[in-house]
């Protein structure tokens, strides 16, 4: 069995979690405290990967950022390629896992009492200080839940990573793609081992989230 697929999957999941851990907070802050029409337009786009088939998302990433498009050609001149390499995997994973990063944090931010936020502003504190010292600490369980969800979701990604990154051994072949390859080869033993490991990760994530929920309720 190829254990390198797990290293690639964990590297991808860790990188995606780190990026969305920062980006998700600022997007959630904008959506939670901005009452403009722009936020009402942006939020559905952020959440769209929840309902879109992964193949649709993967296709448009290839279509827009592939070498056949003006954007893809421009990025290629800058030395940036977003298809069939690890950068493409990371970019696709960030887009696909965005709702899992934003949605829990958005709910957490919206549940913070407005009175303590307004009190911070009354004391002359800036919006950034209020976010860092008031809003985030009061939403810590939501943020941790988002990070765990993003990591677990990225570990199990298949459609987007296959379309955007391809199936390149030691470069873009993740654990979920390896299962598909094993089944195609009728190698059910390795497919079963890989699937059991991913199943264990998924169950551990759900148990951890349940513990977080209990702690938050207390």
JOSUL-V112612 format. One record per residue. N is the residue number from 1. RES is the residue in one letter. OMEGA is omega in radians with two decimals (NA if undefined). Layout:
n = (N:N)
res = (RES:RES)
omega = (OMEGA:OMEGA)
This chain:
n = (1:2:3:4:5:6:7:8:9:10:11:12:13:14:15:16:17:18:19:20:21:22:23:24:25:26:27:28:29:30:31:32:33:34:35:36:37:38:39:40:41:42:43:44:45:46:47:48:49:50:51:52:53:54:55:56:57:58:59:60:61:62:63:64:65:66:67:68:69:70:71:72:73:74:75:76:77:78:79:80:81:82:83:84:85:86:87:88:89:90:91:92:93:94:95:96:97:98:99:100:101:102:103:104:105:106:107:108:109:110:111:112:113:114:115:116:117:118:119:120:121:122:123:124:125:126:127:128:129:130:131:132:133:134:135:136:137:138:139:140:141:142:143:144:145:146:147:148:149:150:151:152:153:154:155:156:157:158:159:160:161:162:163:164:165:166:167:168:169:170:171:172:173:174:175:176:177:178:179:180:181:182:183:184:185:186:187:188:189:190:191:192:193:194:195:196:197:198:199:200:201:202:203:204:205:206:207:208:209:210:211:212:213:214:215:216:217:218)
res = (X:X:X:X:X:X:X:X:X:X:X:X:X:X:X:X:X:X:X:X:X:X:X:X:X:X:X:X:X:X:X:X:X:X:X:X:X:X:X:X:X:X:X:X:X:X:X:X:X:X:X:X:X:X:X:X:X:X:X:X:X:X:X:X:X:X:X:X:X:X:X:X:X:X:X:X:X:X:X:X:X:X:X:X:X:X:X:X:X:X:X:X:X:X:X:X:X:X:X:X:X:X:X:X:X:X:X:X:X:X:X:X:X:X:X:X:X:X:X:X:X:X:X:X:X:X:X:X:X:X:X:X:X:X:X:X:X:X:X:X:X:X:X:X:X:X:X:X:X:X:X:X:X:X:X:X:X:X:X:X:X:X:X:X:X:X:X:X:X:X:X:X:X:X:X:X:X:X:X:X:X:X:X:X:X:X:X:X:X:X:X:X:X:X:X:X:X:X:X:X:X:X:X:X:X:X:X:X:X:X:X:X:X:X:X:X:X:X)
omega = (-3.12:-3.13:3.12:-3.13:3.12:3.09:3.11:3.14:-3.13:3.08:3.12:-3.12:3.14:-3.13:3.13:-3.14:3.14:-3.14:-3.09:3.07:3.11:-3.08:-3.11:-3.14:-3.10:3.08:3.13:3.12:3.14:-3.11:-3.07:-3.00:3.06:-3.05:-3.11:3.09:-3.13:3.13:3.10:3.11:-3.07:-3.04:3.10:3.11:3.12:-3.07:-3.04:3.10:3.10:-3.07:3.14:3.00:3.13:-3.13:3.10:3.13:3.13:3.14:-3.08:3.05:3.10:-3.08:-3.07:-3.02:3.08:-3.08:3.13:-3.12:3.10:3.13:3.13:3.11:3.11:3.12:3.13:3.08:3.11:-3.14:-3.12:3.08:-3.05:3.07:3.08:2.99:-3.08:3.09:3.08:3.07:-3.11:-3.14:3.12:-3.14:3.11:3.13:-3.03:-3.11:-3.11:-3.13:-3.12:3.07:-3.02:-2.99:3.12:-3.13:3.10:3.10:3.12:3.14:-3.12:-3.14:3.11:-3.13:-3.12:-3.09:-3.11:3.07:3.12:3.10:3.11:3.11:-3.14:3.12:3.07:-3.13:-3.13:3.11:-3.14:3.11:3.13:3.09:-3.04:-2.99:-3.08:-3.00:-3.11:3.11:3.13:3.13:-2.99:-3.14:3.10:-3.14:3.11:3.10:3.13:-3.13:3.14:3.12:3.14:-3.12:-3.11:-3.13:-3.14:3.12:-3.05:-3.11:3.13:-3.00:-3.08:-3.08:3.12:-3.11:-3.05:-3.07:-3.08:-3.11:-3.07:-3.12:3.10:3.14:-3.09:3.14:3.13:-3.10:-3.13:3.09:3.12:3.10:3.11:-3.14:-3.14:3.14:3.11:3.14:-3.06:3.10:-3.03:3.13:3.13:3.08:-3.13:3.14:-3.14:3.14:3.13:3.11:3.10:3.10:3.10:3.11:-3.13:-3.13:3.11:3.11:-3.13:3.12:3.13:3.11:3.09:3.09:3.10:3.14:3.11:3.13:3.13:3.12:3.12:NA)
